[in-house]
Amino acid sequence: MKQKIKPYTDLVKNNVDYRRLWIAQIISNFGDWFGILAVYAIIQKYSGSEFLLGLIIVVKMLSLAFSSPLAGYITDRFNRRQLMILSDVARGLLVLCFILITTSDLLWLAYVITALQMVFSALFEPAKTSSIPNVTGPQELVVANILSAASWSIIFTSGMAIGGFATAYLGTDIVFLINGFSYGLSAVFIYRATIPQIAMSSAEKIRTANPLVGIREGFSYLKNNKRVLRPAMAKGTFTMCVGAMVYMLIIIAEEVLMLGSVGLGILYAARGVGTGLGPVAGRRFFRKESGWIRAIGFFMIICGLMYGVVSSVNSIVLMSLFVMLAHMASGSNWVFSTVLLQRRAPDVFRGRVFSIEWLIFTVAQSVSVMAAAIILELELLTIQQTMGLFSGLLIISGIVWLLKVAPNEEVDESDSVIEYKAEKTLM
């Protein structure tokens, strides 16, 4: 057991800059997940509408989507460390504004604050993910991403669970104060880290002085590099269905389990545990990175099957178990696709590549959540039937991925090997 965890402990112990970036992630993530249930709580308190509850998630995702292309351009052009500090400070101030919502007439403010918060998250996330390869060595990269995912899941689990109880027993104002403080503390750790970055050349900066040119170059790069495009599509394909099902856990906790914020905290905790365990288990089954694109298709099928079970049971214990198993597959997909992008995209394009990935992901999730919210608002299907529908669609997506996407990856892999051998022969 000690040997299995040694690569992770060595990375944290010996790599000071990764450690500081990692601690900053832990702190800000705790605040995120600790505070999100409080946002849901004030919407339910002042509206009671399933549609408005779904709408806050859509506003969150669309704000990320619309700001992601420009954010990617900015993270490639400017200092990523400074951008992360700015984003943390701004988000810390914004979440404190949720305290101002005290009546149903002010509920619109929740959507405005959320939208602005996500604009700065759109800057922070690609800057952070693009920075990980620059503070780790090639052999540390997979370990660093698995550790980040595992930490995210632990913080997600504890943050959601504690946040559920804190929202119920301490009130939303205290929760928002803690959330704001966490962002400020995160900024302190990032300030103390040294984060190298390959800057754009002077010629590139002149050529891309117009943001539209820089953004267009990012899309062109992704379009013309299929080996980068495939992992960039993985999260979006997954969340076209998973986004709706995670949203529906909020309603299941309230209407099926009758446990409110506590029940949601337990289900989201199970999701977090699965997200942390999944990449570790996934790497043991799929050791070669050349097989990771195919593995992503299998993860979609597994996740769909597990949520199919969730849709058919009424026990909090069974739901938690199968939510955990579903997100073991989801977490593996996340880490595998992230590592492939970090390895395949050059540093000067990496911010734009990850921001476009966020664009695909957030649009897909928004469409997914809105579709589920409309189905439930119009009472076209029950909550269990709607979840069953989306789990079936995810299984179909996995099958299509295995039949259409994975074979093209293997053809490209074979062509790369042939080209490499030809070059060696000429040498």
C-alpha positions, 0 to 999 in steps of 0.5 A: 500500500505504501508503494502505491501511494509513494508517487503521490506523496513524493510529488507533493513533498518534493515539488513545491510549486505543484504543492502550492497550486494543489493546495490552492485548488483544495481550498477554493474547491471546498468553498465551491462545493460548500457554498453551492447547496446554499445557492440552491437553497435560496432559489428553492426558498424564494421560488420553489420552481424546478425550472428556476432551479434548473435555470441557475445551472444553465446560467452557470454553464452558459456564462462559462461557455460564452466567456471561455473562448476569450478566456482561453485567448487571455490565458495564452497571451498573459501571465496565468499565475496573475490571472488565477489570483485575479479570478480568486479575489473577484470570485471571493467578493462576488459570492459575498453578494449572495447575502444581499438576497433576502426576498423573492424580488431580489432572486434575479440577483442570484443569476447575475452573481452566478454569471459573473462568478463563472466569467472569472471561473472561465479564466481560472480553470484553463489557466490552472489546467494549462499550468500543471504540465509546466510545474510537473515533469513528464513522468509526474503529469499523470500522477498530478492529474490523478491526485488533483481529481482525487483531491477534488473528489474528497473536497467535493465529498466533504464540502457537499456533505458539510455544506448540506448540514451547514446550509440546513443548520447554520444558514446560507449567510454563514456558508457564503462568508466561508466560501468568500474566505476560501477564495482569498486563501487560495489566492495567497497560495497561488501568489507564493507559487512559481509557475513557468509559462512559454510566452507567445513570441513577439510576432505571435502577439502582433499577429493575434493582437485582435482577440478574434484572430487569436480565438480563431487560431485556437479553433483552427488548431483544434479542427486541424489536429484530430488527435487533440480534438478527440480528447477535447470532445470527451467531456462534452459527449459525456455531460450531454447526459450526465449533466441532466442526471446530476441535476436530477439528483437535486430533485430526487433528494427532495421529492423521492427520498424526502431528505432535502439538502442532507439527502443531496449532500449524501448523493453528491458525496457518493459522486465525489468518492466515485470521481476520486476512486475512478481514475486510480482504478481506470489507470490500473485497467488501461495502463497504455495511453494509446488505449485511453480514447477507446476506454472513454467509450466504455466509461460512457456505457458503464456510467449509463448503466449505473444511472439506469439502476439509480433511476429504478431504486428508492433507497438512499443506500443503493442510490449512493452506491450506484451514483459512486460507481457511475462517477468512477467511470466519469472521473476516469473519463475526466482524467484520461481526456485531460492528460491527453490534452496536456500532452498533445497541445503545445503550451502556446495553444493550451489555454485556448484548447482547454477553453474550447473544451470548456465551451463544448462541455458547458454548452452540452451540460446546459442543453442537457439540464435545460432539456431535463428541466423542461421535461419535468416542468411540463410533466412529460415524464416522471423524475425516474423515467427522465433519468432512465431516458438520459442513462439510455442515451449515454449508453448509446453515446458510448457505443457510437464512440466505440464504433466511430471515434476510437477506430480513427484514433487507432488509425492515427496511432498506426500512421504515427508509428509508421512515420516515426519508423520511416524517419529512423530509417532515413537517419 
